[in-house]
């Protein structure tokens, strides 16, 4: 299958304008797959930028898993909130944003569905110097704890942890520090702990700065990136949705089955060349975090890769309402594609 060059954010900008104006034309590229074996062209917009952690999507293209399902896939990148809007408007068939943005959008009536709960758990953790004396959320009392913003999911995770320990946000000193500086704030001792991605725990330990963590998911069940589709596509072309899901699942299973290095090397070569120097640590992160705790869970053992645990989704929806991330709850069954 033809390899596509890495895309820019041009389409994202174009489609955002189209959302405002009422949607952009799909054109010939969105035609149905022909009976002669012609592949149906679809697009996916991915959260952020091209990184090796999106290897299952890239590998599904390279190995022909998408083609086996009659699909030809193009990759684009945008912010999570914009992805949800574009998918709902039909400008993009698929999206791969974080789950929090999907819940917020659904609570506002934006018509999208989760087709594949790709990350079974969230990435948030409270990270701290191993020698700090911090062991549990109760030990955070009186400590300086950094978050990237007071509107971030990590800030909510911190509050839930503290509540479990009988504390409130007033029992810690919260510092707001940007993404680019938050790791340095921890390593220089500016703060006692940070609430950030658990991927950084591996990176910090690998660099020689010994840290430990308290996983947010132990207190607030959540998810990372998930595959979404618009309600219209789900209703009118379920075979397209099912085909994409099947290819993604097959790709993840292939990587888990001893092919992590192949997948990462492919992702770096064709999509994320700036990660070449981080190749080994990226392989380590995939093996230690993605394979055992993100792509797989106790739930997937019974229900398969990408399965959506309704109870965990419902818990996240209710907690989002409790902490005023969303104004209204909704029936979880309206969110999950089946």
Secondary structure, 3 states (H helix, E strand, C coil): CCCCCCCCCHHHHHHHHHHHHCCCCCCHHHCCCCCCCCCEEEEEEEECCCCHHHHHHHHHHHCCHHHHCCEEEEEEEECHHHHHHHHHHCCCCEEECEHHHHHHHHHCCCCEEEEECCCCCCCEEEEEEHHHCCCCHHHHCCCEEEECCCCCHHHHHHHHHHHHCCCCHHHCEEEECCCCCHHHHHHCCCCCEEEEECHHHHHHHHHCCCEEEEEHHHCCCCCCECEEEEHHHHHHCHHHHHHHHHHHHHHHHHHHCCCHHHHHHHHHHHCCHHHHHHHHHHHHHHHHHHHHHHCCCHHHHHHCCCCCCHHHHHHHHHHHHHCCCCCCCCCHHHCECC
